[in-house]
Amino acid sequence: MDDRPSIEIDPADIGLGVRVVHVDEDVIVVDKPTGLVTAPMPGTPEHDDPDLRERSVFGVVKRHVKDLRRTRGTRVWVIHRLDKEASGLLVFAVSDRAFEQLKEEFRTKRAHRLYMAVVEGEISISTPALPGRTPAPASGIIRSSLAEGPDGLMRSIDESRARPRGASRRPGPVPGFGPGPSPGAGQNAVTHWRVAGVGNGRTLVQLRLDTGRKNQIRVHMRELGRPLVGDRRYGGRSNPISRLCLHATELGFSHPATGRDLRFFSPPPQAFYGLIGEIAPPNTVGRTPPSVVGAPRALAPSPTRTPHGPRPGDPDGGDTSWDHVADWYGRLIGEGRSDHHEKVILPGVLRLLRPESGMKVLDLACGQGDFCRRLWGLGVEATGVDASPRLIEAGRAGARAGGGPDEIPAPVFVHGDVRRLADIPEVRASREAGGFDAVTSLMALMNMEPLDPVLSGAADSLRPGGALVLVILHPAFRSPGQTSWGWEHETGREARRARGARAEERGAGTGAVARQYRRVDGYLSPGQTPIVMNPGGAAHGADAVTTLTFHRPIQTYARLLFEAGFVIEAIEEWPSARKSQPGPKAAEENRARREIPMFLAIRARLPWRTAPGE
């Protein structure tokens, strides 16, 4: 755990022992001391007391951000929490976009969190080795449903935890903790643990959370029969260093503005190692440099691909250009009225793309160039191709207005058919110079037909190991004309009872509305649908803005990517970021919107070519 690359940082104490590890316009990462609450919970006396709010990590961070910006009305958002008795890394959002993106990243478990703890008792250092293999450190997974009892203690309310590797028995009931909460009231909790060191009747363990429930680590380790040292509240019998031995040592997430991976490291207190009779590794606090996912190395050279497909105007190709809707589309994106674009699509694509200064990116169906200019601001050399002359001219006008680093060339916008990329001189020149580092397509592939020449042309434009990042409407749940929202229409006593039970689970009372669902009338059959892009305006007398959308099942996208020579690295499903206005159906509408994704994102990569005989 001490051999990771890092950038040396000298964290500054900003009050009450809170130390800044990283700060920028969107996020602040701090190292929290033990004995300080992250932030008072809403509805508690501490939350309503200004003095007590100030004596929290949140209060210290807010004062620091206010001093940095020197403005009134500074806002800071809590993203996650650590127990008051624990120490370690926390991230707070200091911008609206960071709050939305980080909350979603933590909710969907994309964020990386690693903890170190010292527990009472010795756990076997390793599991028995198979013949010819090195023994593996003892490890395991604890799964249960956690709920808070009347006394404020968290408990597991079932016995579904799997037997951990390296342990001789499953965790059993823990005596002496009184009655627990009623079954059905808990939340799923999953903790992964691994032995890092043993000695002096104690064990140093590394822990990773799939979920982030209150006191989760403390409850699970107690139920494993190994309570944390210093944890009197959850069964600990000793307190040799006068603190709870739990420290958040690693924190990782994608930056909400750049999409780059950030990884922070705060070593456990040296006393943790002393408790097991070991010497602590060098005590440094650092952040790993932004990383780019390495491409898999091919076992054989990738097949030769010849760009093919109809030219514009050919009967089997058709004209799917958005030139006739260029003015409307430019206003939609340029005026910031597409909240999906700003809050979901752009941050997600940046996270999958992981742009670095000096990269060369080709954006297919670039529209008026908003994404290319965003990449330019991040130091990327971007080229955009679109079949609409009016959108291309809008992109060029935007590039002339500036907005990127002086040392990075402005984006190049080219009018052309993305089904014939080999016919575009700028793309051909880049290919001859080694190829683009990445190709992107944002919400465009479902408006193109045929698709195979687009993907083979993208592959031919990339360097070996280059990536393709694409986003489309989710084919399973958001296919126009064959999916729609609906509401349950249950009647009778049993239906009312079922609605009441679900409402209690959601904390909404028995008067809650019925459940909302997404109806799917078709999926596997391909087809095309004319779409009115401005239904609200058209309903009020404006000219309808219409485009064609081509439906394909996910298996078709996977097959075409494979045939073009790509290996799929990542698939993500993104929900809408919208929220309903307050009302009797708002909570259920928001739940359904969060659970049923709106967009499908894929990152695929070309294998590295190998020389003959390798």
N, C-alpha and C positions, 0 to 999 in steps of 0.2 A: 504493500500500500504506500510505500515511500519512494517508488521508482518512477512515478508518472512525470512527464515533462510539465514544467510550470513556468509561469512568468512571475518573478519575484515581486511581491507587493508589500508595502509597509502599511498595514492597516492603521487607520487613525482612530483614536478613542474620541467619540463625539458626545460622551456623557453616560454616566451610570454604568460604565464598563462596556458599552456597545461599541464595536469597532467596525468601520466601513471597509469592506473588501473590494467593492466595485460600485461605481455610480455613473450613470449617464442620463440622457434626457428621458428615458423610459423606465429604467429600473434602478433600484439600489439594493445591493446585497450586503448584509451585515452579519457579524459574528456575535451572537447573543451570549451574555454570561448567565450562569445559573442564578436562580432567585429573582428573576425579573420576568413579569408576565409579558407575553407577546403583545396583546391588546385586550382590554376588558371586553367581555362579551356583552352585546346589546341586551338591555333589559335587566342588567345587574346593577347594584348600587355603585360598584366601581366605575361602570361606564358613565353613570350620571354625575360622577364627581370629577370636576375638571382637574383637581390636583392629582387624583389617582390616575386619570388618563395620561397626565404628563409623566408619571412615574411608571412608564411602560416602554417597551421597545418602540412601539408605534409612536408614542409621544416624542421620544428622542429623535427618531427618524424624521418626523414631520418638522420639528424645529430645525434640524440640519438642512433639510431640503429647502425650507423657507429662507434660511440664511444664504444658501447657495444661489437661489433665484432672486432673492431680495424683492419679492413681490407678495402682496397680500392675497389671500384666498388660495394658498397652495394646497393641493390635494394629494393625499397618499392613500393607497388602497392596500388592505391586508389580503394576501394571497393564500397563505397557509400559516399554521401556528406550531409552536413548540411548547411543551409543558413548561410551567414556570420553573420547575426544579431542574430541567434539562438545559443544555447549552448547545451552541452550534449555529449553523448557517440558516438564514432566513432571507427571502426575497420579498420586497414590496414593490408595487407598481407606482409610478409617479406620472403616468399619462393614461388617458382614456384607452388608447389602443393597447397599451401594455396590460391594463387590467383585464380587458376582454380576452386577449390572447393567452395570458398566463392562467387565468381561471379555467379556460378551456383545456389548456395543456395539462394542468393538474387534474382536472376532472376526468380526462380521457387517459390518464396514467402515462402520458408521454414524458412527463418530467422525471428526472432521475434523483432519487433520494437514498442516501446510504448513512447508516448510523453505526456507532460503536458503543458497546455497553460492557460493563463488568457484572457478572452474575455470581451468585453464591453457589458453591459446589463445583466440582470438576466434571466436565463433559469429556468423554474420550476424545483424544486429539485427532483420531482418524478412524475411518471405517476399514475393515479388513480388505486387503488388496486381492484382486483376482490374479491368477498366475500370470506373471510377466508384466504386471501393472503396478504403479506406485500407489500406496495407500492414499485415499482422498480424505481431506479434512471432514470431520463429522458435520453434517448439515441436515436441514429439514425444513418442512413447510408446516405452518400451523394455520388452520382454517377454522373459523367459528363465526357465530353471529353475536355481535356485541351490543349490549344495551345498558343503560344507566339505571341502577337500582334506587330505591327511596333514600338511601343513605349517601347518594352521590357517587358511589363506586361503580366502575364499569365491570361487567361480567360477561362471560360467554354463556349463552342460553341453550347451547346444544352440545353434542359430543361428536361432531362430524369431522374433527381434526384428524388428518392423516398421520399415520405413524412416521415420525421423523427418522431419517437415516442416522445411524450412529447412536440411537437411543434404545434402551432395552424395553421400554413400555410406552404406551400412549399416555398422554396427560390425563389424569383422572380428576374427580371432583376435589376442590380445595376446601378443607374443613375450616370452620371458624369465621366465615365471611357472611353469615346470615342469609336471609332470603334474597333471591335475585328477582329480576323483572320477569314479567309474564312472557311465555313463548309467543313468537310472532311479532315482538316489538323491536327486534334487533336489526342491525345492519351488518352486511357481510364484511368480514375482515380477514386479510391474508397477510401473513408475515413469513419471510424467508430468513433463516438464520444459518450462520456458518461459524465454526470455531476458528479463532485467530490466534489463541494462545491459552495455555493452562499452567497454573501454579499456585502454591500457597492456599489450596482449597478453594480457588476461584477460577472463573473462565472468562476470557476476553472474547466477545462474540461480535461478529459483523452482521448487521441486520438490514434487510431491504423490504420496503413496504409496497404491496400492490394497492393497498387502500390506506387512508389516513384518518382512522377513527380516533376519538379521544382516548388517551392512555393505552393505545393498542399494544405497543411493545411491552409495556409494564404488565398488562393483563396476560398476554400470551406467554411471556417468560415465567410468570408466576404459575400459570397453569401447566407449564412444562415441568414444574418442580424446581425451577431455577430463578427465583426472584432477583431483581436487580439489587446490587449492593447500594445501601443507603435509602432503599425504598420502603420505609416503614408502612406507608399507606397500602402497599400491595404485598405484604408478607416478608419484606426484608428484615433480617435479624441483626445485621451489623451496619455500622456507619463509620468506617475508619477514617475517611477523609472529609467528613461533614458535608456531604452533598450526594445527590442522586448521580449514579455513574451511568449517565446516558448523554451522548454527544452526537449531534448531526454533523457528520464529517464530510459528506459530499453532496453537492447540489448541482444539477444540470438541467438546462432548458434551452429552447431555441429563442434567440432574441426576437422580440415582437416586431422590430423595425427592419432588421436585416436578414432574419432567418438563419443566422449563423449559430452553430452550437456553442454554448458556453458551459464550462465545467469548472466548478469552484471546489477547493479542498481546504478544510480546516482540520488539522490533526487533533486527535483526542488529547486531553490533558496528560502530561507526563505521569501524573499520579496513577492513571489507569494502568499503565504498564508496571509501575512499582507494585501495585496490588497483586500482580501475578509473578512478581520477582524478576521482571525483565527490564531492560533499559530502553527508553523511548527512542524512536528514530529521530533524526534532525527535525527540530520544531520550526517548520516554515509554513506559511500560508500562501497559496498561489492559485492561479487560474490557468488551465491548459489553454494553449492557443486554439482559435477556431479551427475545427477539423473538417475535412472533406472525406466522405465515405469512399474507401478504396474500391475500385472496380474488381470484380472477380476475374481471375486469369483463365482464359479459355484453354481447353484441352487440345483443341485443334483450331487451325485458322478459320475465321468466319467465312461463310460462303460469299461468293461474288454476287452482287445484286445489280441489276440494270434498272434504272428508273423507267417506269412505264405508266400508262394511263392516258386518258383522253386529253386532248388539248381543249382550251376554252371554246365552247361552241359545238363540240362533237356531240352527236345525239346521245351517247351513253354517259356523257359527263355532265352536261348542263351547266348553266350559269348560276352558281350559288353565292356570287359576290353580294356584299352588303352595301354596294355603292348607292342604291336607291334609298337606303336608310341612314346614310352617312351623317347627315345633319342631326337627326334624332339621336343616333348612337353617340356622337361626339358630345352632345349636350348632356346625355345621361351620365357618361363617365366623367367628363370634364367638370361638371357642376357638382360632382360628389353625390349624385342622387342614387347611385347604385351602392347601397350599403352592403350588399353581398360582396361586391367587388372589393371594397375597402376593408371590411371587417373580417372576411372569411377567405376569399380567393387569393388576394395579394399576399397576406401574411403566410398562408399555407404553402403557396408556391415558393416563396422565399425560403421557407424552412426546408422544403424538399430539395430545392436547387442548391442551397448553401453557397451563395455567390461570394467570390473572392476577387480582390482587385487584380485586374489584368486578364480575367476570364473573357472568352469570346462566346457570345450567346446569340443564337438565331431564334427569333420569335415568329412563329407561323400564325398568319391571320392576325397581325399586330394591331389592327384597327388604327386609331389615331395616335398610337405610340405611347400610351400612358405607362405601360410596363417597361418598355425600352428606356424611357427617360428615368424611371425609378432605378433601373439597373445602372444607368449612367451615373447617377448620384452615388452609387455604391462602388464606383470604380470599374465597372464592367463595360467592355466594348460590345455594344448591342447592334444587331442588324434586324430590321423588321420587314416582313414581306406581307403584302395584302393585295387582294384582287380589286380593291376599290381605289381608283385614282383620287377621289376626294378625301378619303381617310388618310391616304399616304401624304397628300399635300398638307393635311392638318398636322400629321406627325412631323413633317419637315419644318413647318412653321414653329411648332413647339420646341424643336431642337435648336432652331436659330435663336430662340429666346434665352438659351443657356440653362444652367441648372446642374451641371456636372463639374468634376474636377478639371482644371486646366490641362493637366497632363494626360487625360483620357479623351480620345476622339469622341465627338458627339455621335449619337446613334445615326445609322444609315437606314433610310427608309426607301424600299424598292417596290414598285408596282409589278406584280407578277402572280402567276398561278402556283400555289404551293403544291399542286399535283405534278408540276413540271419544274422542280427546283433546279435540275441540271441545266435548264435553259436560261437561268438567271445569271448574268455575268458575275455579279458580286458574290453570289453563293458559290459559283464554280471557282472563282479566284481563291476564296477562303479554303475550299476543299483542296485545291492544288498546293496551298501553303501549309497543309497539315490538318485542316478541318476545325470546326467549332468545338468548343469544350462542352457545350450543352445546347439542346434545342428545346424550346418551350411552346406550348399551345394552350391558351387559356380560354375555355368555354367556346371552342371553335370546331372541334372535330365532329361534333354531332350535327354541324351544319354543312358538312362536306360529303360528296359522293362522286366517285368511289374513294375509299379511304386507303386502300393498299398502296397506291403510288405515293400518297402523302408520307406514310410511315417508311417506305423504302427509300424515298428521297431524303427524309430526315436522317436515316441511318447512313446513307452515302455522304451526307454533309458533315458527319461527326468524325472526330479523331478516334482512334482505338481507345476504348474505355470511356468514351463520352456518354453523357446522360441525356435522356429525353424525359421531360416532366410535362404531363398533360392533365387538364382538368375538364370534366364534362358534367352535365346534369346526370344525376345517378340514374342509370338505365332501369333499375329495378323499381325504384320508388317515385321517380319524378318524370317518367316518360309522358310527354304531352299527349293528351287524348285518350290515354288508357290508365292513368292513375289519378286519384282525386281524394280529397279529405271527406270523411264522413263521421257521423255520430251514432252511437248505440241508441236503439229505440226499444229498450227493454220495458216490459210491462208486467204487472203482477207482483205478488208478495216476494217470490224468490229473487226476481230481478231487483226489487228495491233493497232486499237484504244484501245482495251482492254489491250493489252500488255503495251501500253504507259501509261494508267491510273495506272496500277499496278506498273510500274516503278517509276512514280511520287510519289506514296505512299511510295516506298522504297527509294526515293531520288536518283535513279540511272539514271534518264534521260530516254527519250523515246526510246533510242537505246538498252535497256536492253534485255537480252535473255528471252526466254519463261520460264514458271514456270516448275520446276521439281516436280515430284510426285512419290509416291510409289504405284506400281500396286500390287493388291492382287487378285490372281486367285482362291484361295481356302482358307478355314479357318476351318469350322466345322468338316470336315471329318478327322479322324485320319489317320496317315500314317507314313512311314519311308523312309528316303532318305540317300543314301551314299554320304558323303561329303569329298571332297578333301581339306585337311586342309592347304596345301601349294600350292595354285593355281599358284602363281607367279613362284615358283621354278619348279613346274611340267611343266609349259609352256616353261621353258628354259632347259628342259632335265633332271631335277632331278626326283628321284623316287617319285611317288604320295603317300602322307600320307593320308590314307582314314579311316574314322570312320562312324558309323551309327548315324543318328539323328532321333528321334521319335517325330512327330508332334502331339500335343494335344491342343484343344482349352482351353481357360482360365477356362471355366466352369468345365472342367474335373479336373484341378488342385484344384479348389475350392471344388468340390465334394469329391475328394480323401482326402483332408485335413480334411473335416468335418467328413468323415467316420472313419478317424484315431483318431478323438477326439479333433482336434484343433479348435480354434477360430481365425479367421483372424483379426489381429490388424491393419495392414498397408499394402498398396499396393503402390509402386512407379514405375514410368516409366522413364528410364534414356536414354537420347540421347547419341550419340557418341560424344567424345571430339575432334575428328579430325577436321582439317581445310584444305581446298583446297589450293593448290599453287595459287599465283596470276594469274589471267587470266579473260577472259570475262565471264566465267560461275561461277567463284569462289563464288561471293556473294550469288547467288541463290542456289548453292550446299550447302553452309554453312547454309543458312536459312532452307532448307529442312532437313538437318541433325539435326539441333537443334529442329525442330518441330515434327519430326517423330521418336519416341523412338526406341532404339535398344535392350534394356534389360527390363525385367520385374522382379521386386524384391518384395518379400512377406515376411512379418513377421507374423507368427502365434504363438499362445500360448496355452498350455494346461491349462484348468481351474483348479483352486484350488479345491481339493476334500473337501467335507464337511462331517462332522460326521452325522450319522442318527439322525433325529429330528431337525437339524439346519435349 
